[in-house]
C-alpha cells in the first residue's frame, strides 16, 4: 500500500491537472490516525505548482465562484494536513517548502474579489502558526549537528559534510607550505613526520578543494559576460574593510573574493546561513554541483548505477554533456545517503568517495548523462577491505546526493593513499636524505667502482666541488646504472661518454641545484626530483633523457646483445607529455630523420633511417608531434600496412560468414523444432 501510494507521486509534474487535483485531494483527506508515510515533499511542491499554474491561466469571475478559489482552498487543506505528519527532514526544509506553497497560493488570488480576501486572511493565519517551533514535527535524531572545531584533524577517510564544508581544510592560505633548503646540505624538516604531515595536508587540500568550493558561497561580481564565481574565503588582514553584502546585516564582511577589485563578501553569520542554503533542497540558492539521484543497481564489486540525476540548481544554459567537466569520468564524487530525495545535507551526514566510470564506450558517455544515468565505482580507501557504504547495504530505490569534486581520481587518490602508507613505513631514499629531510645527505662516493684502472675503495665527493668535468667523472665512476657500469670498463667508450656528457651539461646551463639532481639521476636506479612549479623540473627531465640517449648508444656499441632498449617517458596529462616531447625534439636532433651534425651528438646518430620517438596515446593536439604518433609511425612501415590490410580482409570474411550463417538460422531453428516435436510424439 505504501509503495503504491508513494509511486503514484513520481513524475507528478507530467500528469494532467485533474490527476494532480485528485492526488492532492486524497492527501488532504487522509485521516489523522493513518500510519501511512507522507509523499516526498518536493513531489508535493511540484504538484501544487502544476495545479496553481493551470488554474491561473483561466480567468477568474468577480463573484469568486471560480476554479482558482477551489484550487487555493485545496492547497490550504493540503498544508494543514502536512502539518500533522512527523517528518524525517530538517524543520527549516519543511517550513520553507510549506511557506512556498502558501506563497504560490496567495499569488494566485486577487484582492479585488471578496471571497479571495477571506481565504487570503486564512493563509496569513496559517503562516503565523508555522512560526511556532512545535507546529512542524520532525523525528528526533540521536546526534546533534555541530560544526567542526579548529582542533579537529582532517580525516578524508571518514569524512562528513561538515568536514567537506570546512574551508580551513582547503583554503590555500591556511595550508602548510613546503619548505625549501636553508643550505645546500642542511635539512628542511625537523623529522620525517613533520614532512609527511605537511605533504599529506597539502595533498588533501588539492584533492578535495573543488568539493569544498561546491559548499561555499561564491563571488557574484560580473566580469564582462561572465560571473567571477570564485569561492569566498576569509583572508587575514582584510577584516573591517568591507560591509556584509546582506543589506539587512551591519557586520563587516569576513568571507571575501581573492580578486582584489571585487569588493563584495559576507560576514561569518551570513556565510554560514548561505552554506545551509547551498546544502538545502533544490532552489535558486542550492549548490549547482550537488546532484540528486536514485540507486538503480548495486553490484557486489562496489559498482553502483544511478538514475534520475538532476542538479539542485541547474545552470541557466543547458549543460553540454559532451564537453563539460561536470560528472565526467573519472571524476571524484562524494555520495551522501538521504532519507528522501532532495532532502538537505546535514553536517553530520557521512560522505562516501566514489569514482565515475564509463557505462559503455567512452564516446557515448554523454548520452547517459543526458538521460540522467551514471555509474560509480566505490573507492577502496579504508584500512579494512571493502567500502563503508557497501557495509550499510544500499538498495535499489535509495535516494542519494552527489557532490561533484571534479578531481581526476587516478592522479590524486592513489598518491594520497601511498603517502599515508609510506608515513607508517621507513622512509626510502636513504632515510629521507634525498628528500632534504635530514643532514645525512648522500655523498657521491657511496658505491663501488669496478673499473680496471680504478681501485675499489670508496671515496667521497666534496659537496662544494663545482667543476663540471670533475662532477661528470665522479658520476661515471660511482654510477650504479648497469649501462654506465658496462661502458666504463672500456677506456675509449668511457672517454667518449665523459666528453659527451660534459658537452651536454655545459650546453644545458644547469644551475647548481639542477646539476646536483642531474648527477644523482645518472648515478642511482631510482631518483626523485621535487620542487614547486617553475623551478625547472621538466627541463631537467629533458636533459636527463638526452643523457640517457647518449648512454644507450654507447652501451649498444659495447654490448650489441642489448638490442635497442626503449626510454619510456610517462605523464598523466596529454598536455604535459606533449610539452616535454616538444622540448626534447627541439633540443635533441637525434630524434629527427635529418639529424643535424653537432660536436657532441650528430656523429652518433647519423645514418639512422627510423623514427626514434613514438608518441603513444591519444589526446595530443601538437602538429609537430603528428608524425610521431603511434598510428602514423606504424603506417609508415610497408610491412605494417601489409599486415593491416590482411587483417581487414580477414575481418571482412568474418562478417560475410556471419551474414551467411544468419541466413540459415531460421532453417536451423525450424529443423530443431521439428526434430523436438517428432521426438516428443
N, C-alpha and C positions, 0 to 999 in steps of 0.2 A: 504493500500500500504506500509506504513512504517513498520507495523508489519511483513508483508510477507518478506520485504527486510531484516529486522533485524534477523528474524528467520532463514533465509537461511544461516546465518553465524554461527549458532550453530553447534557444532561438526565438524567444518571445518577441523580439523586435521585428521578426519577419512574419508574424501571424496577422490575420485580418483583425480589424478593430473590434468586431463582435466577439471573436475568440478571446482577445485580450480583456474585454469587459467581463466576459464570463469567468475567466481566471481570477480577476480582481474581486468579483462578487463572491466567488467561492471562498477566497481568502478572508474577506470581511465577515462572512457568515460562519466561520469556524467557531465552534463553541469553546469557551474558555477552558473547559475541562479536557479538551482534546490533547493527547500526548504527542501529536504529530509535530515534526520539526518544521520551522519556517522555511520558505523558499530562500534561495540566495538573495541577499539584499540588493546586489547590483541588478539581478533579473527583475526584481520588483520595481526598481527605479526606472529601468528601461520600459517596463510595461506602462507605468504611469506616464512617461514621456510620450509613448506611442498613442495612448488614449487621449491625452490633452492636446497633442499636436493635431490629431484628426478632428477633434471637436472644435478647436479654434478656427479651423478653415471654413466652418459653416457660420452663417450669420445668426446673431442672437436676436430674439424677439424682445421688444421692450417690456412685455408683461412678465418676463422671467421664466416662462414655461418653455425652456429650450433644452437641447441635449447638453449644452455646456454646464448648466446648473446641475443636471443629473450626474455628469461625469465628475464634477468637483465634489459633490456630496459623496460619491463613491470613493474618491481618494481620501476624503475626511474619515470615512468609516475604516478604510484600509489602514491608515496611520494609527487610528485608535486601537485597532486590533493588533497591530505590530507592537504597540507598547506593552502588550500583555505577554509577549514572548520573553524568554531568557536567552540572550544572545551569547554566542561564543566568539565575540568580536570586542574590539575596544569600544568603550562607551562613546568616545568622540566620533568614531566612524559611524556608529548607528545614528547618533544625533545629527551629524552632517547630512546623512542620506535622507532622514525624515524631514529635516529643515528644507532640503532642496525640493522634496515632493510638495510640501506645503507652499513653498515659494512659487513653484510652477502652477499649482492650482490657483493661487491668488492672482497671478499674472493673467490667467485666462478669464477672470471676472471683469465686469465693468461697473464702476462706481455709479454710473447713471441709472442702473437697474436696481430697484428697491430690494428685490429678492436677493440680488447679489451682495448688497451691503450687509444683509443679515448673516450670510454664510461667511463673508469676509471677517466679521466680528468673531465668529466661532473659530475660524482658523487662527486668528490672533491669540485667542484664549488657549488654543492647543499649543501654540508656540511657547507661550509663557509657562505652561505646565511642564514642558520638556526641559525647561531651565532648571527644574528641581532635580537634584542629584539622584534621588531614589525612584524617579519615574521610569527611567530606562534601566532595565535589569540585565546584567551581564554575569557570566559564570565567573566565580572567584578562582583565580589561578593560585597554584601552590607556591609561586615565586613572585617576587616584586621586580618591577622594572627599574633598574638603576643604571645610570651612565657609568662608563668605565672611569676608574680613578687614575691619577697620574702614576701611582705605584704599580699598576697592573702591567705586567710584561706582555708584549705582543706574542700571541700564540696562534700562528696561522694554521696549525694542525687541528685545533679545536676552537674555531672562530665562532663568534656570534655577530648578529647585526650591529651591536654596539661597538665591537672591535673594528669591524669594517668601516663604520661611520666615524670613527675617532681620527681626526686629522693628525693627531700627534704621532701616529704610527707611520705617516706617509708624507707629511709636509717636508720638502727638501731642506728648508732652513733649520728644521728641528732634528734632522737625522745626523748621525755622526759623520765626520769627514775622514776619508782615507788620508793618512799622514804620509809625508814624504821623508826621505832620509835626511837627517840633520848633518851627517858627514858621509864621506864616501864609503866608510865601513861601519858606521855606527848604527845601532838598531833603532827601529822606529817605535815599536811597541814594547811595553814592559814585559809582556808574556804572550804566548800564542793564544791564550784565552781572550785577552783583550783584542787581538787581531780578529778572531772569529766572531766575537760579539759585534764588532764594527761591521765586518763584511756581511754577516747574516742580516743585521738590521737594514743595511743598505739594500740588500737583495730582496728582502721582504717588501721594503718600500717601493722598489721598482716593479715588483711583480704584481702588487695589488693596488697600486695607486689609482688606476682607472676605475676600479670598483669603488674606491673611496670617493672619487670625483662624482660618481653617479649618485651619491648620497649627500653631496654638499651643495649649498647654494652657489649659483654661477653669476658671473658678471653679465649684465644686460645692456651694456653700452654698445651702440651701433657703430660699426666700422665700415662705412660705405653701405653695400647691400647686405652685409652680414652682421651678426652679433658677436661680440667678443667671446662670450661663453666660456671664459676661463674660471676655474673654481676659486671661490673666495676663501682665503686663509688669514689667520692672524699674523701680522707682521710686526715684530718688535721695533719700537721706535716710532711707529706711526699712530700710536694712540692719541686721542684727543685732537686729531687733525680734521676729522670729518664727522658730521652728524649721521645718525642712523637713517637709512633710506626710507624706513617706515615713517610716514608723516605724523603718525599718532604717537611716536616714541621720541623722547627728548634726550636719550642717551647718546654717547659717542659711538661711532662705528669702530668695531674691532676686526671684523671679517672683511678684508679688502681684496681688490684685484691686484695682481702682480704688476700690471701696467701702471706706470707712474702717472699717466694722464687721465686715468679712469677714476673719477672722484665719486664713487658710489660704493656703499657697503652696508653691513648690518651690525648691530650690537650683538652681544653674546646671546641675550634672551631671544631676540627676534630671529637670529640664525638658528637657534635650537628649535623654535616653532616652525621655521621654514623646513628644517630637516624632517620634522614629523610629517609635514605635508608631502614631502618628497617620498617618504615611505608609505604614504597613505594609499587609499584606493584610487582607481583611475579618475583623473580630473585634470584641469589645466595647471595644477600645482604639482602633480606627481612627477617622478623622475622618468625621463624618456628612455632611459637604459634599464628600466625594470619591466620585465615582461611577465604576463600571466600565462600559464599553460596547464594542461591536464595530462597525466600519465596515461599513455595508450598501451604500452607493453613494458615488461620488465624481464630481462634475461639473467640467467644465473651468473654470467661473467661480468655483471656490473654495467651492462648496456641498457639504457632506458630511452624509450621513444616517447616524445611529447607531441601533442596536437593542440589545436585551438590557441596557438601562441599569438599574443597581441600585446603591443606596447601599452603601458599605462598612460602615456602621453605621446601619441604618435606625432612625428614632425609634421609641419604644415604641408610640406611637399611629400608626395608618396615615396616610400623607401624603394630605391632601385637595388633589389637584392642581388643582382648580378655583379655589381661593382662595389657595394658598400662593405665597410668593415664590421658592421653590426652582425652579431651572431654568425660570423664566418668561421670556418674550420681552419686551424684548430684553436679557436679562441678559448680562453679560460672563463668559466662562468661559475657563479655561486648559486646553489639550489637551496631554497628555503621552503619547507613544508608549511602549508596553510590549512587552517580549519575549513575555510571556504574560499572559493575563487574570488580574487580581487580584494581579499582582506589585507589590512595593513600589516606591515612588517614590524613585529615587536623587537625591541632592543635585545631581548633575551632569546630570540629565535636562533637556532643553530644554523650555520651555513655549511653546506657540503660542496666541496670543489669537484668540478667535472670538466671534461674536455669535449668540445663539439666535434663530432666525427661525421664523415660522409655517409649518407644513406645509400648511395649508389655511385654513379660516376660523378667525379668532382665537377665536371662541367654542367651537370644538371642539378647541382645542389640548390641553386637559386629558385628552381621550380618548387622544391619542397618548402622553402621559406614563404613563397607566395601563397602556398596552401596552408600555412601556419603549422608546419610539421618540422621536427628536428630530432636528431639522435644524439645522445650524450654517452660518454664513457666515464664512469666514476673513477676518480684518480685514487691510486693506492699510495697514500702519503702517511699512513699511521704505522706505528711500530708493529702492531699486530696485523695479520693478513686480513684482506677484505676492506670494505668501505663502511663507515659508520652508518650511512644511510641505508645500506642493504640490511644491516642488523635490525633496523626498525621496520622491516617488512613492508616496503611501499607496495601499493596495489594499484591496479588499473582504476582510473577514475579519480585518484587523489589529485588535489589542486596544489600547485607549486608556483613559486615566484622565481624568476631567473634574473640574476644580476649579471649583466654583461661586463666583464672586466677587460675585454679587448686586449688580452695579453697572449702572446704566442707561446703556447704551452711547452713545446719541445725546447725552447730557448731559455726558459726560466725555471720551471718546476723541477726538472732533473738536476739542475745546478744547485738549487736551494736544498733539495734532499741530500745531495752529495756533500755540500758544505756542512750540514748538520751532522752527517755521519762522520765526516773527517774530523769534526770538532771533538769527537769522542775517541779518536784513534791517535797514535803517534803521528806527529807532523812529518810529512815527507820533505823532499828537497833538503836533505841534510838538516833535519830538525828545524826547518824554517829559515835556515841561513840564506837560501836563495830568494826568500820572500822578505828579506830585511827584517826578520823577527828577532834576531839576536846578534851579538857581536862575533859569534863564531862563524865569520864569513869564510867561504870556501877558498882555499888557496889553489892557484893553478898548478902547483907542484904535486897535488894529490893524484896518484895514478902511477902506472908503471910504464916505462918505455922499453920496447923490445928491439929498438934499432941497433944494428950491429956495431955502429961506431959510437954508441952512447952507452954509458954504464947504466945499471939497473937501480941505482939509488934514487930516492925521492928527493925532489928539490922543490923549493917554494918560490913563487914569483912575487917579487916586491910589488905591493899594491900601488906604489907611486910610479911604477915603470910606465912611461908614456910613449916610448919609441915603438912605432908600428912594426918595424922589422923584428924587433925582439919579441913583441907580442905574438906575431904570426909564427915565429919559430917555436915559442912555448906551446902554442895551440897545437901545432903539428906534432911536437914531441910528446905531449901528455894527453892527446885526444884519445877518448875511449871508443870512437866510432870505428867500426870494422873497416870501411873503405880507406880511411886515413891511416889506420894501422898497417894495412896492406901496402899502401903507397909508400910510406916512409921507409919500408925495407929496401926500396930501390933508390939509390942516391940520386940518379938522374931525374926520376919522376918526383922525388921529394923536392929537389931544387925548382923544378917547373911548378909544382904546387905552391911552394913558398913565393915564387915570383908572381904567379897569377893572383893569389890571394892578396899579396901586398898591393898590386895594381888595383884590384877591386876596392880594397879598403881606402886607398888614397883617393880614388875617383869618387867614392861614395860620400866622402866628407862627413864621417860619423862623429858625433860628439862623444865625450868620454864615457857617458852612461851607455850610449848605443854601442860603442866599441867594446865595452865590457860585456854587454849582453851578447854581442856577436861572437866574441871569443868563447863564452860559456856555451852558446848554442852549438858551436863547432866542436866542443870537447865532450859533451855528455849526451847520451841517448835520449834523455828527457830534459827539456828545458822549458821554463815558464817566464815569459816577459810580461810584466804587469805595469800598468800606468794609466793615468787619466787620458781622455781624448786629446788629440793634438800633440802628443809627445813623441810621435814618430814610430809607433809600434808596427804599423803596416809597412812603412818604408823600410824598417829594419827587416821585416819578413821578406821583402823583395830582395834585399841584399843577401840574406841567408840562402834563399832559393838559387840566386845566381852563383853563390859559392858552392852549393851542392851540385850544380851543373858542372862546374869545373872539376870537383872531386869525382863525380861519376865518370866523366870522360877519361880522366887519368886512371881511374880504377879499372875501366874496361881495357885499357892498354896493358895494365899489369896482370889482369886476370880475365881472360876472354870468356871463361866459363860463366861469368855472372850475367851475360846477355846484355839487356838494356833495361835495367831496373827503373820503374817509374818514380817520379816525385809527386806526391799527392798533396794538393792544397785544398782544404775544406773550409766552408763557411756556411752558416745558417741562412744567410740572406744573399739573394742574387746580386743586389747592387754592390755589396761588399766584395764578392768574388770577382765581379766584372772590373771594379776599380783596381783591385790587386793585379789582375791579369793584364790590364791595360798598362799599368806602371811597369810590369815585368816585360811586356813586349817592347815598350818604348826604350827601355834601358838595356835589354839583352838581345842583341842582333841574332844570336844563335837560334832563336825560336822562329825566325822567318825563313822563307825559301831562299831569299837572296841575302845571305849573311854578309854584313859589312866586315872588311878586314880591319881589325884593330890590333894594337900592340899586344893585347892580353888575351883576346878571345877568338878573333877571326880565324887564326891558323888552326884552331882545334875543331872548328865547326864547318869549314868549307868543304863542299862536296856532298853534303847531306841532301838527299832529294825527297825526304819525307817531312811531314809536319811534326815538330817536336812538342807541340802544345795541342791538347784536346780539351775543349770546354764541355763538360758533362752536365746534363740537367737543363731544364727549360727555364723560362722566365727572364732571360737576358735580353736586353734591347740595344746593346752596343754594336753599331755597324762594323767596327774594326775587328770584332770577335766572330763575325758571321762565318768566315772561312774556317774557323777553328771549332765550330760546333760539331758535336759527335756525329750527327747525321751527315753533315757536309763532308767531314773527313772520311767517313765510311764510303759515301757515294763517289768520292774522287778516286777510289781504288777500283779498277776494272773487274778484278776477281770478286769484290764485294757486290758490285752491280749485277754480275752474272748469277751469283748465288741468290740475290734478292729476286731477280726475275724468275728463277726456277721455283723459289718458294711461292711466288704469286701464282705461277701456273699450277702448282700443287693445290693451292687454296681454291682456285677456280674448278679444278677437277673434283675436289671435295664437295663444293657447292652443287655442282652438276649431279654428283652421286646422291646428295641429299634430296634434290628435286626429283630425280628418277625414283628413289625409294619411296617418297611421299606419294607418287602417282599410284603405286601398287599397295599403299597402306589400306585403302577401303577394301580391296580384293582380299587381302590377307585377313582383315578383321571379319569379313563375311565368311571366309573359309573356316575361321576359328569358331564362329557362332554355329555354323552348320555342323561342324565336327562335334562341338559340345552338345548340340541338340540331338544328334544321332546317338551319341554315347548315352545320354540320359534316356532316350527312347529304348 
